[in-house]
Amino acid sequence: MSFAPPAAVLPGPTAALRSLVVVAGLTVALMLPALWNGYPLLYFDTVDYITLGFTWKLPVYRTAGYGLFALVGWMTRTVWATLALQSVFVAYVLYEAKRVLVPELRGWRLALVCGFAFVLTSLPWVTSTIMPDVFAAPAVLLALMLALHGDELSGKRKLVFVVLLAVACVAHPTHTAMITGLIVCVFVLDRLARRGWPFVRMQLKLLVVGLALAWVLSVAA
């Protein structure tokens, strides 16, 4: 009787577990300012998004998308749930961006980039705040992954990325406008690349689908 090594028996679950651990670690790192503070960071606008779940009244100067996202806090009776959910969202997008956009980034270089992002930028501070601003950067990363590597992604990951892009856009109207502008840029650069200009070929289909889904979700919200 012979036994195969564990990696050969369960390569899928092992890789999935490794990914889960990485995303969980990134999630905790993104929440460090809130954990250190002892409570999620708040902004002047935060109260409107939180109370939307209780009053179902939407102020004309707020957006329903993030307000409905904040319902997670209402359902669990703690804003920590909202913070945890948005932190997982950002952590997963960062993890996928590394895999898709810069797979060669490893070792000390990866540690250096992560250290720069978590110590010398506002990334963890924005993620630790109950505000829709946290979805701006993930929206751009998702758009880039779909535009540059959409053909290389599996059907499941395409679906996940498109849905996440729509959610990031729904969080705030400015994100929708930003992605619309990015789509225009992708269209122009792709056309120039077809004419021989030194640009990378990109695709619009998945970006347009994500933006269209965002509009549907916005109206529904």
Buried (B, 14 or more C-beta within 10 A) or exposed (E): EEEEEEEEEEEEEEEEEEBEEBBEEBBEBBBBBBBEEEEBBBEEBBEBBBBBBEEEEBEEEBBBBBBBBBBBBBEEEEBBBBBBBBBBBBBBBBBBBBBBEEEEBEEEEEEEEBEEBBEEEEBBBBBBBBBBBBBBBBBBBBBBBBBBBBEEBEEEBBEBBBBBBBBBBBBBBBBBEBBBEBBEEBBEBBEEBEEEEEBEEBBBEBBBBBBEBBEEBBEEB
